[in-house]
Amino acid sequence: MPEANEKKSIAIVGGGVTGLVCSYRLSQLGFDVDLFEAGSRLGGQISSYSTDGFLFEAGPNTVLGSSRHLSDLVTDLGLRSEVIGANLSAKRRYVFNSNGFFEVSPNPLSFLTSSLMSPYGKFRAASSLFRLLPRLQGNESIQELFAKVFGEEFAEKLIHLFTIGVYAGNSKELLAKHAIPNIFSAFDSSNSLMGAIKKIKSQRSHSSRLSGQSLPQIYSFNGGLSQLISTLATKTAHSTYLRTPVKKLIFGSNGVYLNEGKKHYKKVVLALNYSSAITLLKSSDLIAQSLDFDVEAANVVSVGLGLKAKIHLNGFGVLVDPSIGLNTLGVLIPSKIFSKRAPIGCDSLTLIMGGTFHPTFANRTDEEILHTATSDVLRLFGVGASEIVQSHVWRHPQGIIQPTKKTIESIKNLETLLLNYEAVTYANPLAGGVGVPQRVAQAIGIVDSICSTS
Ligand SMILES: Cc1cc2nc3c(=O)[nH]c(=O)nc-3n(C[C@H](O)[C@H](O)[C@H](O)COP(=O)(O)OP(=O)(O)OC[C@H]3O[C@@H](n4cnc5c(N)ncnc54)[C@H](O)[C@@H]3O)c2cc1C
């Protein structure tokens, strides 16, 4: 840790959760930190919105309690008393396909009692308990991995839809090793399915043991996930610059200057969405304009609807089979997941729309998007337009990076190139997975590596 009189100056570019956690921890450790955010608010994809008794999330709705780093952060910020766990009914999830609704639970074998799969498909999946796990090459897509272990039908009817639920992308194109690293490594290093399940469970309990008292498996905060952001923001406010996009990095003999600024920094952490990072590095001449560092990312639209009635399902949400032709990929039911997300007698829905299956959907106007959302909700839940009392559209252009072969290659090339620029650290948006807990773990990792070289 640096002495107060020889504080190392660090610039964080990007005020989403990754940048904020870096800024908070580095300030705590005595570094001289400035955080630059292009927009007028902090939080990036995380943004909670309350109105008329409804609480909507524009981006993430829930986080997983198995993450040690996030758990430690929540404790450190004094937020434990604000944590709300998901209701028990949130263990229930539904699949909607051309035959209607099917209930599934997170336990991969519970589907045996569901009529989602054919008897042969169930037999094939169940028989994986008694087979040796196949040898993996490392380049399997999510679909290939699960087809090898549990059979084609399981991969197609269940895993494909869960992948859409997390990545808004195609399980046939996403590399399992990067999209679901813990599951992949458990399968890869075990001979039997039971061995792999044990490893996954022990990874989770190891994390919660390390973080002391564990948090609920799925949780948020009373004020929504923005409460994490606003708490971090109050602790870093003295050194945060809003509406300050960083457009250029200029390398001088004593450090890096940002834009036309006079202050130099020994280290710059890029905690940006990938395409903004590439734009910045190109305009700073670190990457030639002509080089292709593109990645594949899904344009996602999230639509929050407040209903003046209750829907008939009680669970976390619905995964929608894309082959039935709706633009909705999945629906979360925040008012069933958590209490106090909607007034008494009402429900709230978050529709995730677009994704790589409907890449141009996000180009539609808000009015067109709401029109489609309303007709999807009628088909799914029988809820008519007159019952919708709140409707909000949030766009996430290139919002969910897709761990495809091309994406992984581009990120690898970028990381190799940045080895030549010791002063710049890039927060890889795929490290460990795409969720908030992984971003927090990554930010802590970046802080540790800055400390170890200071
Ligand atoms: C619809 C949706 C649903 C999701 N659901 C979940 C979920 O349920 N659970 C979960 O764990 N995760 C979920 N995620 C993923 C989660 O939102 C992300 O992992 C996380 O919020 C990313 O944080 P970040 O700080 O890395 O990036 P971002 O939140 O993208 O922040 C980057 C910031 O950088 C700023 N910026 C960009 N360019 C510049 C520049 N040149 N100068 C300065 N600032 C700049 C941007 O304005 C932005 O504020 C979801 C994502 C989406 C899109």
The ligand as a MOL file (V3000), in Angstrom:
LIG
                    3D

  0  0  0     0  0            999 V3000
M  V30 BEGIN CTAB
M  V30 COUNTS 53 58 0 0 0
M  V30 BEGIN ATOM
M  V30 1 C -30.6400 -6.3700 -19.8680 0
M  V30 2 C -29.5310 -6.8640 -18.9770 0
M  V30 3 C -29.8390 -7.6830 -17.9050 0
M  V30 4 C -28.8250 -8.1420 -17.0510 0
M  V30 5 N -29.1710 -8.9270 -15.9920 0
M  V30 6 C -28.2380 -9.3060 -15.1010 0
M  V30 7 C -28.6240 -9.9940 -13.9040 0
M  V30 8 O -29.8120 -10.2640 -13.6680 0
M  V30 9 N -27.6490 -10.3210 -13.0070 0
M  V30 10 C -26.3310 -10.0100 -13.2260 0
M  V30 11 O -25.4840 -10.3320 -12.3680 0
M  V30 12 N -25.9360 -9.3350 -14.3510 0
M  V30 13 C -26.8510 -8.9760 -15.2840 0
M  V30 14 N -26.4800 -8.2460 -16.3970 0
M  V30 15 C -25.0510 -7.9270 -16.5980 0
M  V30 16 C -24.6330 -6.6980 -15.7510 0
M  V30 17 O -25.5050 -5.6350 -16.0060 0
M  V30 18 C -23.1890 -6.3060 -16.1000 0
M  V30 19 O -22.3210 -7.3960 -15.8190 0
M  V30 20 C -22.6420 -5.1160 -15.3120 0
M  V30 21 O -23.6290 -4.1820 -14.9630 0
M  V30 22 C -21.5550 -4.4470 -16.1680 0
M  V30 23 O -20.9450 -3.4180 -15.4240 0
M  V30 24 P -19.6830 -2.6220 -15.9940 0
M  V30 25 O -19.3440 -1.5850 -15.0130 0
M  V30 26 O -18.6050 -3.5830 -16.3510 0
M  V30 27 O -20.1570 -1.9880 -17.3880 0
M  V30 28 P -21.2760 -0.8980 -17.6690 0
M  V30 29 O -22.3810 -1.0230 -16.7110 0
M  V30 30 O -21.5640 -1.0120 -19.1270 0
M  V30 31 O -20.5370 0.4880 -17.3890 0
M  V30 32 C -19.6210 1.0740 -18.2800 0
M  V30 33 C -19.6870 2.5850 -18.0650 0
M  V30 34 O -18.6840 3.2070 -18.8670 0
M  V30 35 C -19.2020 4.4440 -19.3360 0
M  V30 36 N -18.4140 4.8790 -20.4990 0
M  V30 37 C -18.4390 4.3770 -21.7620 0
M  V30 38 N -17.5450 5.0330 -22.5350 0
M  V30 39 C -16.9360 5.9480 -21.7480 0
M  V30 40 C -15.8900 6.9000 -21.9680 0
M  V30 41 N -15.2920 7.0280 -23.1620 0
M  V30 42 N -15.5050 7.6900 -20.9290 0
M  V30 43 C -16.0780 7.5680 -19.7040 0
M  V30 44 N -17.0720 6.6700 -19.4440 0
M  V30 45 C -17.4840 5.8620 -20.4500 0
M  V30 46 C -20.6460 4.1140 -19.6640 0
M  V30 47 O -21.4340 5.2960 -19.7310 0
M  V30 48 C -21.0180 3.2120 -18.4810 0
M  V30 49 O -21.5550 3.9530 -17.4080 0
M  V30 50 C -27.4690 -7.7740 -17.2900 0
M  V30 51 C -27.1530 -6.9630 -18.3900 0
M  V30 52 C -28.1650 -6.5030 -19.2300 0
M  V30 53 C -27.8260 -5.6170 -20.3950 0
M  V30 END ATOM
M  V30 BEGIN BOND
M  V30 1 1 1 2
M  V30 2 1 2 3
M  V30 3 2 2 52
M  V30 4 2 3 4
M  V30 5 1 4 5
M  V30 6 1 4 50
M  V30 7 2 5 6
M  V30 8 1 6 7
M  V30 9 1 6 13
M  V30 10 2 7 8
M  V30 11 1 7 9
M  V30 12 1 9 10
M  V30 13 2 10 11
M  V30 14 1 10 12
M  V30 15 2 12 13
M  V30 16 1 13 14
M  V30 17 1 14 15
M  V30 18 1 14 50
M  V30 19 1 15 16
M  V30 20 1 16 17
M  V30 21 1 16 18
M  V30 22 1 18 19
M  V30 23 1 18 20
M  V30 24 1 20 21
M  V30 25 1 20 22
M  V30 26 1 22 23
M  V30 27 1 23 24
M  V30 28 2 24 25
M  V30 29 1 24 26
M  V30 30 1 24 27
M  V30 31 1 27 28
M  V30 32 2 28 29
M  V30 33 1 28 30
M  V30 34 1 28 31
M  V30 35 1 31 32
M  V30 36 1 32 33
M  V30 37 1 33 34
M  V30 38 1 33 48
M  V30 39 1 34 35
M  V30 40 1 35 36
M  V30 41 1 35 46
M  V30 42 1 36 37
M  V30 43 1 36 45
M  V30 44 2 37 38
M  V30 45 1 38 39
M  V30 46 1 39 40
M  V30 47 2 39 45
M  V30 48 1 40 41
M  V30 49 2 40 42
M  V30 50 1 42 43
M  V30 51 2 43 44
M  V30 52 1 44 45
M  V30 53 1 46 47
M  V30 54 1 46 48
M  V30 55 1 48 49
M  V30 56 2 50 51
M  V30 57 1 51 52
M  V30 58 1 52 53
M  V30 END BOND
M  V30 END CTAB
M  END
